[in-house]
Amino acid sequence: MAEVINLIDNSGLDYRLGAMTTTVEGDVHEIFDLIKKCHLKMRQYSNRVVTHITIDDREGACNRLFGKPESIEKKLGKKLKK
């Protein structure tokens, strides 16, 4: 997994690493290219790889990776644990 995260980190796309997921934000074509690279990287280590993706494509939305948590914190009036 570390090599996959390195691919994501070197992609130039904004991302947030979580305990069980990694969220990436950016141009749809760049993201699909990155997903393919990540999947193929894992295939180097296993003859079976399952890749799950969720796509949230909302017109006009930008910087939601960091903006969404900030919006929630503002509404709650406090910083959340990260």
N, C-alpha and C positions, 0 to 999 in steps of 0.2 A: 504494500500500500504506500510505503514511503516514496517509491519511485513514481507512482501515479500522482501523489500530492506534489511531487517535484515538477511533473509535467504541468499540472494546474498552476503552480506558482510561477513557472517560467512562461506561461501563456500570455501574460500581460492583462488578463481579464481579472476583474474584481471577484473575490470569492470569500467565503466564510467556511472554515473547517469546523464541523461539529463532531460530537462523539460517534454518531452513526451515519451522518450524511455530510456532504460537502455541497454548498450552494454556490453557483456561479452565475454572474450577471454580465450581460454584454450582447454583442451582435449575434443573432441566431446562427449565422453561418459559421462564425468562429467557435461558438459553443458546440455545435454539432461536430465540427472538425475535432475539437478537443475531446468530446465524448468518444469518438472513434479511436483516437490515439490512446486514451486511457483504457478502453476495452481491449485493444490489441496489445497493449503493454501487459495487462494481466494474463492474456492468452499465452504469453511467453513462459508463464509459470504454472499454468494449469491447462488441461485439455477440456475443461468446462468452466465457463465464466458466465455468470448471470449479471446483467447490467440493468438497473432500474433507473428510469428517469421520470421526473415530473416537470412539466413545462407550464409556466405561468407567463403567458404572453399578453400583456395589457398595454393597449395603445396609450402613449403619453407618459407611461410610468418610467421613471429613471431614478437611479440611486436608491432603489428600494432595499438593497442589501444592507445598507447602513441607515437609510432614512426611516424605514419601518420601525426598527427598534427605538430610534430616537423619538419618533412620533408617539409610541406607546409610553415611553418614559415621561414625555411632556404631559400626556394626559393623566398619568398616575402621579406626577409631581415628585418622582424619585428615580434614581438610577437603579437599573436592574442588575442582578448578578450575571456575569458573562462567563 
